[in-house]
Amino acid sequence: MRKEYNVAIVLAAGRGSRMNSPVQKQYLTLGGKPVLYYSLKQFEDFEEIQEVILVTGEKEIDYCREKIVDVYGLRKVSQIIAGGKERYHSVYNGLRAARECDYVFIHDGARPFIDGKILSAAMQAVRTYHACVVGMPVKDTIKIADENRFAEQTPSRDKLWMVQTPQVFSYSLIREAYERLFEQKITDITDDAMVLERMQGYPVKLVEGSYQNIKLTTPEDLMIAETFLGVTIHGSSANRPQTIRAAQSAASYDAYV
């Protein structure tokens, strides 16, 4: 019987302009390690993943290999490749780099707080439904605005989820959807599930993740992440490790690249 083979594509090519930092958000230091390390480490430790493809900026490939992958012994990272202009370009590059596999996990490297429980739930769901995304029900009331920023509609919270990553698919299914996307030159894409929904009309299962599975986008997110990391390591945010600020990270990063 053939053994299942699964690949994780970790995206780290974004520029992160909203972070207001000279350093890309995935390379900022959190708890003494680069933000990107945390998600790579989770995939390294997850037994259902056999290979990790890291997609980053072309100029950051050597940095990622020498300062993250090699330093932390991330042996599952088989390739570090250049991303594209937009997120969906980077995903497509990752899909093309992946060998034929059963399932593919697509994850944002700026989400450091995935864990084995989330990965296991997604793995179980994708085996049943062939397409799933991690997310959580929204807590806040959501307003749909018109072009003048007046509230136009208030959808029921009961049906609204905020979508996270990883987003997990049968490889052949998402690869075909991306091929069609590029053939039709569609560009208004914000996540991988949307590609599958639009190109294939395929239903995507929602899998409960965690409210801690945030994407680090703004300086405020780093403060929140520092607290989460403290709780994870010490059991109390009062003992959380200090986040090294962007200026300090910039010094070592700029000196390298």
Number of C-alpha atoms within 10 A of each C-alpha: 3 4 6 11 15 22 27 27 30 28 26 25 28 21 16 17 13 12 18 13 18 17 21 23 29 27 23 26 22 24 16 11 15 18 24 26 21 20 19 26 19 17 26 20 13 14 11 16 21 18 22 25 23 28 28 24 20 13 11 19 18 15 16 21 17 11 13 18 22 13 10 14 11 18 13 19 22 14 17 23 20 20 23 18 11 13 19 21 16 25 23 20 18 26 23 13 15 20 13 14 15 17 25 29 25 23 23 23 29 27 24 26 21 24 18 13 12 19 22 13 15 26 23 13 19 22 15 10 14 22 28 28 26 24 21 18 17 15 12 8 10 14 14 11 12 10 7 7 9 10 12 12 11 11 12 10 13 9 8 15 15 12 19 24 25 27 27 29 28 19 22 15 16 24 18 14 23 22 16 17 20 13 9 10 9 11 11 9 14 11 17 24 23 16 23 23 14 13 18 16 11 17 13 19 19 20 21 17 23 17 14 14 22 18 19 24 18 15 16 10 14 22 14 14 24 19 19 18 23 19 16 13 13 12 12 13 15 10 13 18 17 15 18 16 14 19 13 12 19 18 12 10 18 10 7 11 10
